[in-house]
Amino acid sequence: MDLYEALYTTRAMRRVEPDPIPDEVVALMMDAAIRAPSGGNAQNWRWLFVTDPDLRAALAVLYREAWEELTTTLYAGRLERAEAAGDETTVRILRSSQWLADHFAEVPLVVLPYHRNDPSGASIYPAVWNLMLAARGQGVGCTLTTILGMFRHDEVAELLGVPTDRGWTNAAAVTCGYPRGRWGVAARAPAHEVAFADRWGEPPPWRVDRPLWPDRIPEPRP
Ligand SMILES: Cc1cc2nc3c(=O)[nH]c(=O)nc-3n(C[C@H](O)[C@H](O)[C@H](O)COP(=O)(O)O)c2cc1C
């Protein structure tokens, strides 16, 4: 797959089929993940690949609890407000997040990256994103989720035998499976609206009014 296609179309793919992901694809995802940089090349990471149906069912219960905690605290009233305001993007994200919370046990693979001595997460998230890009290249859809770690960290660790007393901290639960939906370019606030030139507030000398991929990717310098 073209590099730019992967960069532009790797999205949160929450609705996935229950079909298992072949081991060779999982191995590629992991092998690509660990090519990512980490501070001082410390590679202070461990990765749990959960496919066992009983464990996935137990994780699903915890995920649902975490989702309910989120939607009754931080996200309370968000869906209703988005619906009232006609904010289709937020409504879509919340509905798809609800789908994941309702169907978590059917997701065939959940990857749980653990890190330590990395409080900012700067040394683990590049690797997580590598894993998701490698998955995209194989037609596997992923979603980077963090609510399990936020609301049920210790319960997940206990379930999976994670030695948290040795500093291992969960960074995410990446759900993975073959997509039910289609890939598309991620809609975002345009690049020139969130970039400055030299000094804060100074506009850059370029504008990007629509995504540059697929038809306006510059030729690389030979
Ligand atoms: C740090 C982080 C935490 C996230 N946590 C969750 C989560 O707990 N549950 C979920 O369904 N999606 C989660 N997401 C996915 C985002 O909601 C999603 O990437 C965003 O809405 C943009 O959508 P897109 O990737 O489809 O363009 C998370 C993404 C990031 C980067």
The ligand as a Tripos MOL2 file, in Angstrom:
@<TRIPOS>MOLECULE
LIG
   31    33     1     0     0
SMALL
NO_CHARGES

@<TRIPOS>ATOM
      1 C1         -5.2760    9.0770   22.9520 C.3       1 LIG1
      2 C2         -6.5180    8.5300   22.2780 C.ar      1 LIG1
      3 C3         -7.4840    7.9090   23.0550 C.ar      1 LIG1
      4 C4         -8.6270    7.3720   22.4590 C.ar      1 LIG1
      5 N1         -9.5200    6.6880   23.2360 N.ar      1 LIG1
      6 C5        -10.6040    6.1200   22.6680 C.ar      1 LIG1
      7 C6        -11.4750    5.3050   23.4530 C.ar      1 LIG1
      8 O1        -11.2520    5.0780   24.6460 O.2       1 LIG1
      9 N2        -12.5440    4.7490   22.8360 N.ar      1 LIG1
     10 C7        -12.7890    4.9410   21.5030 C.ar      1 LIG1
     11 O2        -13.7810    4.4040   20.9970 O.2       1 LIG1
     12 N3        -11.9700    5.7030   20.7200 N.ar      1 LIG1
     13 C8        -10.8690    6.2760   21.2700 C.ar      1 LIG1
     14 N4         -9.9960    7.0040   20.4900 N.ar      1 LIG1
     15 C9        -10.2440    7.1900   19.0380 C.3       1 LIG1
     16 C10       -10.6400    8.6410   18.7110 C.3       1 LIG1
     17 O3        -11.9340    8.8900   19.1990 O.3       1 LIG1
     18 C11       -10.5850    8.8580   17.1920 C.3       1 LIG1
     19 O4         -9.2910    8.5960   16.7120 O.3       1 LIG1
     20 C12       -11.0080   10.2700   16.8020 C.3       1 LIG1
     21 O5        -12.3500   10.4520   17.0990 O.3       1 LIG1
     22 C13       -10.7840   10.5960   15.3360 C.3       1 LIG1
     23 O6        -11.4760    9.6760   14.5400 O.3       1 LIG1
     24 P1        -10.7600    8.9790   13.2890 P.3       1 LIG1
     25 O7         -9.5320    8.3100   13.8360 O.co2     1 LIG1
     26 O8        -11.7480    7.9980   12.7690 O.co2     1 LIG1
     27 O9        -10.4520   10.0480   12.3010 O.co2     1 LIG1
     28 C14        -8.8250    7.5130   21.0600 C.ar      1 LIG1
     29 C15        -7.8330    8.1310   20.2690 C.ar      1 LIG1
     30 C16        -6.6830    8.6060   20.8620 C.ar      1 LIG1
     31 C17        -5.6050    9.2190   19.9980 C.3       1 LIG1
@<TRIPOS>BOND
     1     1     2 1
     2     2     3 ar
     3     2    30 ar
     4     3     4 ar
     5     4     5 ar
     6     4    28 ar
     7     5     6 ar
     8     6     7 ar
     9     6    13 1
    10     7     8 2
    11     7     9 ar
    12     9    10 ar
    13    10    11 2
    14    10    12 ar
    15    12    13 ar
    16    13    14 ar
    17    14    15 1
    18    14    28 ar
    19    15    16 1
    20    16    17 1
    21    16    18 1
    22    18    19 1
    23    18    20 1
    24    20    21 1
    25    20    22 1
    26    22    23 1
    27    23    24 1
    28    24    25 2
    29    24    26 1
    30    24    27 1
    31    28    29 ar
    32    29    30 ar
    33    30    31 1
@<TRIPOS>SUBSTRUCTURE
     1 LIG1         1 GROUP 0 **** ****
